[in-house]
Amino acid sequence: MTTRGKPTSLDIAHLAGVSQPTVSRALSGSPMVNEETRRRILAIAEQLNYKVDKNASNLRRQHSGTIALLFFEDPTPDDSQINPFFLSMLGSITRACGQRGYDLLISFQQLSEDWQAEYEDSHKADGILLLGYGDYLESQSRLLRMAERGTHFVRWGSASKDQPGVSIGCDNVQGGHDITAHLIAQGRRRIAFLGHASEHYPEFLERYRGYTAALHEAGLEPVASLQADAITTEQSGYEAAITLLANGESFDAVFGASDLIAIGALRALAEHGLRVPGDVAVAGFDDIPMASLVTPALSTVQQDTRLAGTLLVESLLRLIQGEQVENQTIPAKLIVRASTGA
């Protein structure tokens, strides 16, 4: 068994059929590696005459005392380029880091960069928090590479078992169900859903599934023409609502997959002379601060940003310490306001 040049941990990983981080853990005696795998790795290392670089090993174990928080750059009407929902979460993340003695390094996610090399490998940060990712299917390969390379990262998003890394997310299905059931209880029967309902946007898809479940429970069938794609911006919600109106669709309620989408729909309805909630009830999802300030105030689904920030930080620190961390889903809470006739 030979390799070209000086053998590396990647050579051992390839021959052992495991990831490079698993090799590193086995060679450092980590209890996270089972005994059979450890013996196989040690045997291959011996055959290759692999020598652990003690200085490099010690350097990798150093901690910076800093966490990197990466925002996905969203189109916004102001200069922040940050979804206001994530701005609400920023305060709780900052507090949670401060309480645990960690500094917070905040930056935008640049798709051309290698996040691991930029932050963890360069020792700028011990781990990475990800808020937002745009089209999930476009970001999935990057998340998979990070997981395979042993990057310590936790993201806010849909917490399904088949997604790479650790996710903290809201119960989007229950939230979508509850807001739709509320609209139905208000006598609404033709409820439009504004937001992508595909694997490209898992959170929106879960909210759509909750929406359809509530319709079925009430003996109603989802109407395909009452679903219009939209991303999380006011403009996108406005355009989605305009599309339904231009197509002559009849609806008595709108469920925006986010508050920004719903707020955009409010503007479109007002321009067409439709009263809210008299003619059309409107509801959103997130409970951003703006939701209570628009006229009429927006019924929505609240995601607990304080709890979310705390769980994101706690989960990442446990990963950094080598502990096993599972996905977590936090409850959603129905917030009823004037836009649905409450």
N, C-alpha and C positions, 0 to 999 in steps of 0.2 A: 504494500500500500504506500504510494508515493504521491507527493504534491510538488508543484513547481515552486521553488524559492522557499522562504521561511513559512512554515504552516501557520495558519490563523484559526481563530475560533469559528470563522465562517466555513473553513474546510471541514472542521469537526462536525459542525451543524449539518452540512451537506451529507457527510458519510453516515451520521447517526440518524438522519431523517427528522431532525428537530429544528427549532428556531435558534438563531444566534443568542438571544437572551437566555434561552434554556441552558445552552452550553455555559454561559457566564455564571448562571446561578449554580449549576452543578459543580463547576470548578471552584466556586467560592464557598461550597458547603451549604447552600441555601436549603432549608427544609421544604421549600416549595416544589422541589424535584423529587419524584419517587425514586426508590432505591434501585430498581431495575434500570431505569433510564440513566441514573447517575453512573452505575457500573459500566454501562455501554459507552457512555461518553468518556469516562476515565480510561477505559481500555483503548479507545481510538486515539485519545490524546497521547497515551504512552507509545503506541505504535508509530505515531507521527513524530515522536520526540518533541512534543509541543511543550514550551516553557511559558508559564504565566509571567507576564510583565508586571512585577509587583508595583512599580511606580505608577504605571497606567491604571492598574486596578485600584490603587488607593485614590488616584485622581477621580476616577469614575464614581467613587463612593462619597466624594465631597458633596456637601449641600450648600447651595447658594442662599437659602433662606428666602427665596423669591418664587412666586408663582406667576406664570405668564397667562394673561387673559386675552384671547384673540377674538375680536368681533368680526363677523362677516359684514362686508361693506354693502349696506342697503341703499337703494335710491330714496332720498328723503327731500322734502321741499326746503329744508334748511341745510346748513353746512355740516351737520353732525355726521351724516351718512350712517347713522346707527338707528335701528328700529327702536322706537320709544319704549317698547316692552322690555328690551334688554337694558335700557338706561335705568328702568325701575329696579332691575335685578342687581345693577352695579353696586348700589349702596350696601345691600346685604352681603355681597361677596367681599367688598372692602372691609366691612366690619368683622366678618368671619376670619379673614386673613389677619387683621390686626389683633383679634383676640387670641390667635394661635401663634403670634410672633412672626408672621410672614409678611414680606413686602409684596406688592402687586405691580406687575409690569403689564401695561395695557398697550395693545397694538391692534391694527387691522390685519385680517388674514390676507396675505398676498398669495394668490394661487400659483405664482411663479416660483415661490420660495419653498425650501424644505424646512418645515416648522421644527422638526426634531433637531436638525443641524443648527438652526438659527438660535434655538433657545436651550434645549436640554443638553445636547452634546457639547455646546459651547459654554455650558455652566452659567448661562445667564439666568436660568430658571430650573427648578427641580421637577417641574411638571407643567402641563398646559391645560387650561380650561377653554373650551370652544363654545361660543355662543353664535348660533346660526351657521348655515352652510350653503344656502341657496338651493340649487337643484341637487337633491341627495344622490341621485344616480351618477352625477358628474363628480361628486366629492367622495363617493364610496371607495374608489381605488386608493385614494390618498389615506383615508382612514384605515383601510386594510393594511397598507404598508406601515403606518405608524404602529398598529397593533402587533404586526409581525416582528418589528424591530425592537419591541419592548418599550416604546415610548410611554411615559406616564401621562395619560390624558383622560379627561372626563368631559363629556359634552352635554349640553342641554338639548334634549330632543326625544323623539319617540324611542321608548325603551323596550324594543322587541329583542328576542333572544338571538336572532340571526344577524344583528348589526355589530360591527367591530367595536371593540373597546367597551367602556362603561358609559352608560347613559342615565341621566336623571331627567325624568319627564313628567308631564301632567297626564291625568286620565282623560285623554282627548275624546275617547269613545263615550264615556259617561257624560262629559261636558256637552258634547254634541247632542246626545240623547236628551239631556235635561232641558236645554234651551229650546229644542224642537218640541218637546212635550209641553213646555210652557206656552209656546205659540199655538199649539193645537188646543190647549185648554182655554185660550182666549178666543176660540172659534175660528182660527185660521185653518184653511184646508189646502190651498195652493201655495206652498212655501218654496221660494226659490233659494238655492244654495249657491253662493258666490265664493269661488275658491277652487283651486286645482284638486281633483279627486283622483290622484294617480300615485304610483310609487315614487314619482319624482319629488313629491312633497308629502312625506309620511304623516306628519301631524295633521295636515288638512284632510288627508285620506281617512284618518281615524275619526275626525270630526264628522266627515261625510257618512261614515258607517254608523255613527251614533244617530245622525239625522235620519238615515233610512230605517234604522231599527225602531225609532220612535214613530215614524210614519206607519210602519207595518203593524205595530202594536195598536194603532188607532184605526186599523182597517183601511189605510190609505196606501196608494202605490206611488213610489217616486216617479216623477215625470222627467225624463231625460232632458227635455228642452228647457227645463227650469234650473238646470245647472250650467253655470258660466265660469270659465277659468279666470282666475285672478291671483296675483301675488300680493304680498303684504304691503300695499301702498294705497293711499287714498285715491290716487289717479286710476289705479288698476280696478278698484272697486267701483269707481264712477263709470269707467268704460264698460265693465261687465254689466252693470245695471242698465246703461244706455243701450247695450246690445239686446238685452231682453225686451226692453221697451220698443226698440226699433223693429224687432221681430213680431211685435204685436202679442207677446205673451201676456196672459192674464194671471196675475198672482196677487195674493192679499198679505203676504209676509215675505221678508228677506232675512235669511241667516247668512251673515258674512263670516267667513272662516277666520277672520281677525277683526278687531275693532277698526283698524284703519280701512279695511275693505268696506265695512258697514258704514263708516262715516262718509266714504266716497259715494256709497249708494244713497245716503241721505241727500247729498247735493244733487244727484241725478233726479231723484224723485221730486225734489222741490222745484227744479227747473221745468219739470213736466206738469206742475200744478197738482201733484198728488200730496195729500195730507198724511202726516205720520203722527199718531198711529191710525187716524180715522180711515184712510184708504188702504194703507200698507203699514203693517207693523215691521219694525226693523230691530235685529239683534246682532250682536257681535261676539267676540271671544278674545279674552286677555285681561280686560278691565284695566287698560292703560289710564293714566290720569285724565286724558282728554275725553274719555268716555262719559264722565259725569259732567263735563263742561259744555258739550254740544247741546243744541236745542232741536228736539227734545232730548233729555238725558238718555243715554243708550243702555238698554238691557244687555247683559253680557254674561260671560262665564269667567270667573276670577281664577287666575293661577297664583298660588301663594309665592310671590317672589322672595319674601323673607326666608321662608323655609327652603325654597329652591337654592338660593345662594349659599345657605349654610350647608346643605347636603352636597352641593358641588364641591365646596372647599374640603369638607370632611372626607368625602370619598377620595378626592385626589391625594390628600395627605396620607390616607391609609394605603393607597397604591404605592406612594413613594416609600413608605415604611415596609413594603413587601407583603402587605396583608391581602387576603382575598376580598374582592369587592364585587357586589352584585348590582345589576340595574335596579333602580327604584322608581316607582310611580307614585306621585302625590295626588291627593284628591282635588277635584275641581268643584267650585262653588257657584251656584246660580245667583246672579245679581239682577234683580228686577227693577227697572226704572220706567220712565214715562213713554219710551219709544215703542213699547209693546202694549200700551193701554192699561198698564197696571195702576 
